[in-house]
Amino acid sequence: MIKVITLLSRKAGMSKADFRKYYENNHRLIGEKYLGGYAAHYQRRYVCSATPDAQYGIEPDFDVVMEIWFPDPAAMQKAMAALAQPTAQAEIIADEEQLFDRVKTVTFVVDEVASTLPAPNQSPEVF
């Protein structure tokens, strides 16, 4: 599985609630339109408010972590080619201008490594 991660920041003056509402009701649909048939998973992870119960440390300079999972490099290349088409780019950029501070956007591919942990409420072995 290949995972592409993008850190996205909301446009200045837009509330977190309005940002999330617009993303989920509008921009998400454009993503699904162009990723369908290529990606295995399209997910948004919104940064929680900076409250003692929801945030640790300094609040990051982005509002959502967007993930796209591809089954293999060929699927990712085909999706990127579809996204690069002029009509797709025009639609995506026009909508991004309504939502994101595009200068702050950061995208990268990750190599994921997971740990297997004991089930919750089980005592882990202490070394």
Helices and strands as residue ranges (DSSP letters): E 2-8, H 16-22, I 23-27, H 28-35, E 41-46, E 64-70, H 73-83, H 86-99, G 102-104, E 106-110
